[in-house]
């Protein structure tokens, strides 16, 4: 059985749904193939900075998400060794592209907001892609159920282990040697944290606590695990919880309580992977009528909170570039309409790749360095970090968020 589509997007995550919605806003239908039976909401929440809000506004769902999430006032960074605050940063004020805006958005609500705006039938669940092949001016997408979809455009938004990325020649993302635990604490009443992002670091550990709203705290904990850690903690939420509590260091009792009240089914642990930055510079972000976006393009460590934000940027830029190519009328004098359309699609995807290449390189590199510095050990590094680097790193977060991916309008 072979179906024919104009645009196929593999993966119904942040980048996939944003791209699909952007195309929909510009009058282009797409089909999103999702291997899961429903929306994938693991990860709990996303730090969402000003650049992400510009992208969310571009596709028309920014205001609805603002109403459900509290705006954060600032960041307080504290050493878990000394207990002293190493730096405070206000999120109020303006950047080059407008006001700073930071919120912690529940991943489930973001994906549901994107899905709600798409036409019925756009997302096809339980549709796992097993292989891709060229077929003239088309791509053939083979599903596990035996279905083959013939498409003019193939977009891989299928995560760090992207099948489309592999098809384009990207290697598997590299393991950083670090891991992250994440959790979400739900309170029946006000959690009392206020509107600040609390960041703690020292002795090889890094943790953060962000309010999503009045009753929900999202938290993370990153470290470099030993082989024994990996063996003992794997698929064991009770031990994960004990491990985090034992290694939080010198943090306030209130902060410790956020982990203590987190239900065991709200603990997840995963290795931190990233794409070598030079692969983004030299690799095929696009090739012919196929490309990648989101984690399939730029998997990065979470240390500057830009993974999801960059995925939203990708979606807006990709939708704009692709729609510009697809909406151009084929010349009446053209004898081979398929080849002419393929050429326009190829140029549109190259334009997208050009826009996203250096931005992706910059974010991957910065996130890796920031994580290495914040989790560093040793007296000299700890002193330098606590005395000088924290304020610099805090400001760096706002600088990387001071970016505008542009509107959806096309010429």
N, C-alpha and C positions, 0 to 999 in steps of 0.2 A: 504494500500500500504506500503510495507516494502523494503527499500533499504539497501545495505550492504556496509560499508566503513571500511577501516583499522584504520584511525584516524579522529575523529571529534573534531573540536575546536569550542567552543561556544563563539562568540564575535570577531568582526573584528576591535578591537582597537589596541593599540601599542603592547601589549603582544601577542595577538592572531595572528596578521600578522607577527610579528617577529618569533614566534614559527613556523608558517606555512612556512615561507621563509627559516628558518634554516633547517627544515625537507626536503624541496625541494632541497636545496643545497646538502643534504646528500642522495638524491635519493629516498625520501619517500614522497608519495602523501598524502595530507590531504584535508579535506573538512571543510571550515570555514562557520559557520552559523551566519548570522548577521540579527538581528530583524529589523533594519532600511532598508529603500529602497535604501540607498546609504551610502558611508563612513560617519561616525560620526566625525565631525570636530569641535564640540563645545569645548571651552577652549582656542581657538586661538593659543597659543604657549606653548612651554615647555622649561624650562631652561635645557640645555643639557651639562652635565659636562664630564670630561675625561673618566669616567667609561662608560658612554653612547656611546661615540664615539668609544671606543674599541668594544662594542657590535655591533654598526652600521657597523664598518669595518669588523667584523666577518661575517656578512650576506651580505656584499658587496655593501652597499649603502652609506657609509660614505662620500666618495669623492663628489658624486653628491650633497649631502646636504651641504657640506662645501662651494661649489661654490655659493650657494644661500643665505648664512647666514654669517654675520660678526662675526669675532672672537673678544671676549671681552677682554679688557686689564686688568680690575680689578673691584673691588667693593669699593664704597664709602658709608659708613654708617653715617647717620646724625640724631641727635635728633631733633624732631619737636617741642620740648619745648624750648630748648636753641638756636637752629639753628646752633649749633657747630658740626663740624665733630667729630664723636667718634672713627673713625678708617678707615684706607684705607688698602686694600689688593690687591697686584698684582697677576694676574692670570698667569704671566709668570714664568718660572722656571720648575723644574722637581720634580716629586714625586717618590715614590718607584717603581712605575710601568711605569714611562715615563713622558713625558711632560704634564703639565696641559693644558687643552683646554676647554674653555667655550664659548658656543654660545646659542642664544635664537632661537629655531627652530619653524617655523610655523607648527602647528599640521597637517594642511591639506597637506602640502608638504611632511611631513614625511610619513603619511599614503599613499599618492599617490605613493611615491617612493617605499614603500613596496609592494603595490598592483601591480605596474607595473612589478615587477620582478617575480610575481607568474604566473603559467600557467592559461590560460583562463578557467573559470569555477571553480576555487578553492574556490572563495567566492560565497555563495548563499545568496543573499539579500532577505529581506522580509520573513525571516525564523525565526520566534519566537519560542523558545523552551518553552514548558509549563510543562513538567515533564520528569523525568528520572527514569528508573528502571533497576534492575539487571536481567540478563537472562543467567545463566550459566557463561561462560567465556566471555560474551559480555555485553554491555550496550544497552538498548533500549532508544532512544531519541525521544520523541513525540513532534511534532510541532503543532502549532495552526491550521494549515490547514488540520490536520488529518493524515499527513505523519508520518511514524515511520522509524527511521534510526537505523540499527543494526551496532554497531561499536566495534572493538577490543580495542580501546583506546578512552577515553573521557577526554577532557581538557577544564576546565572552565576558560575562560578569559572574563567573562561576568560582570565585574565591581563590585562596592561596594555592590550591592544587588544580588549577584551571586546566581543563582538557583543551579548551580553545587556545590558551596560552602555550601549551605544549605543541599544538598544531602549528603555531606561529614561530616556534623555535625557542621559546623561553625555557630555562631550566627550572627545576623545582626550587622554591625559596630556601635560603640557607637558614640553619638553626643558629640562633645567637648565643646559645648556651644558657639563656635565661628562660624563666617561666613566669606565668601570671595566674593568680587566683582572682576571681571576681565574685561578688555577691551583691545581694539587694536586701536591705532591711526594711520591713514594712511595720509601721507603728499604727496603733489604733488611734492615737492622739498625736499632737504636734511633737516632732522629734527634738525640737529645741536647738538644733544646730545653727539656725539662722540662715543667712544667704551667702556664706563663704565656702570656698573650696579649700579644704584642709589637706596639705601635702606634707608627708613625713619621710625622712630619708636618713640613712646612716647604717654602718656595719654591714653593708652588702644588701640592705633591704630598702624597699621604697613602697609607700602606701599612700592612698588618697581617699578622701571621703567627700562626696558631692551630693547635695540635696536635689532631688528631682522636683519635689513639691513639698507641702507641709508635713507629709506623713511617710515619705520614702527617701531612703539614703542609698545611693549606689557607692560601692567601695571596690578598691582593687589593691592587690598586694603583689609586688614583683620581686624576684630573687634569682640567684643562680643555684639551681638544685644539684645535689649530689646524686649519684646512682641510687643510694639508699632512699633519698627523698622520693625519687621517681617511683621506686618500687613500693614504698609504704603508702604513698598518697594517692596512687592511681586508683580512680573509681571508688574512693573512700572518703565521702564528705565529712564524716565525723573526725577523721584524722586530719583532714584539711583544716577544719575549724580549729582544732587543737594546735596545729602547727602555726597558723596565723597568730593566734592569741599568744603563743609562746615567743613569737619573734617580732611583735609590734614594737617592742622597746619602750622608751620613756614617752608614752602618750597619755593624755588625760583619760580618766576613768570613763567619761562620757563617750569618747571615741572608741574605747575598748568595748563598750556596751553595744555599739552598732554591729560589731562582729558577733558578739554573744547572742543577740536576739535573732540573728539571721537563721532562717530555717535551713535544715540540711539539704533540702532539694533546691536551695538557692545558692549553692556553691558549685562553681565550675573551675577547672584548672586546665591550662593549655600551654604548650611550648610557644615561645615567641620567635617568629620567623620573619625574615625580611628578604627583599630582593637586593642583590648587590647593586648599588647605585649605577655603576658603569654599564650594567646590563640594560637599564632603562635608556641610557644614552645611545647604546649601540644596537639594541634589540628591535624586533619588529612589533612596535605598538600596533601598527596596522600593516596589512599586506594584502594587496588586491582589494577584495570586498569583505575582508574580515578584520576585526580589531578586538582589543581587550580594554576593560575599564575596572575601576574599583580595586579590590584586593588581587584580582587576576593580573592587574598591571603593576601596582605599587604596594605590595604587602610591606608593612613597616611596623616597628615597635610602637607601643601606645604612649610613649613618653612625652609627646607634645599634643596628644589628643587630636590628631589630624587625620587618622585613617578614614573614619566615616565622613568627615568634612570633605576630604579630597574626593571621596566617592561621589558625593553630591555634586561637587564641581564638575567631575568627569561627565556626569549625566547631562548637565545643562550644556556643556561645551559640545559633547558628542551629538546631542539632539539637534543643536543649532547647525553644526557643520554638515550633518547628514541630511537634514531637511533642506538646506540650501542646495545640496546636490540633487536630491530627488525631486524637488519642486521645479527645477528648470525644465522647460519644454525641450523635447528632442527636436532638432532641426528637421524640417520637412524634406530637406535634401539628403538626409542621412539614409543610406541604404541598409545599414545593419544597426537597427535600433538597440539590440541587446548589447552590442559592443560599445556603443556610444553611452548607454546608461551605465554600463560597468565602468567605463573610464571616468564618468562623473562621480560615481560612488567612490572609486579609488582615490580621486583627488580630494573629495570631501573628508574621507577618513585620514588621508595624509595631513590635511589641515588640522584636524583634531589632534593627531599624534604630535604635530609640531607645537601646538599650544600646550600640551600636557607633559611633554618630555622633560623640560627643565624644572617645571613645578614639581613633578614627581621626584626627580633626582634630588632637589633641594629638601623636600620633606622627609624622604627616606634617610638621607644623610644626617640631617639635624636630629631626627628622632633617635637614631642610633647613638650619636655622640652624647646627647642629653641623658639617655638612659645609662650609658657607661659612667658618666660623671656622677650622677645622683646615687648610683649603687656602689660607687668606689669605696674601697677600704684603705686603711693605713692612716697614720697620724698626719702625714704631710698633706695627702689628698683631702682628708677630712677637714683640716684647717683651712686649706685654700677654698674648698667648696663652701664651707660655712661662712667664711669671712668675705669672700669676693664673688663667688660664682652664682649663689642663689638668686640675688637680685637681678643679675644679668640674665640668668635662665628664665626667671619669671617674666621679665620684659620680652624675652625672646618668644614666649608663647603668644603674646599679643602681636608681635611683628609678623609671625608666620600666619596669623589669622587675618591680618590687614591685607586682604586680597579680594578682588572682585572678578568672578568668572564671567560676568556679563549677563545680559538679558537673553530671552529666547528669540527676540526679533531677528529676522533675517532680511538681507537686502533683496 
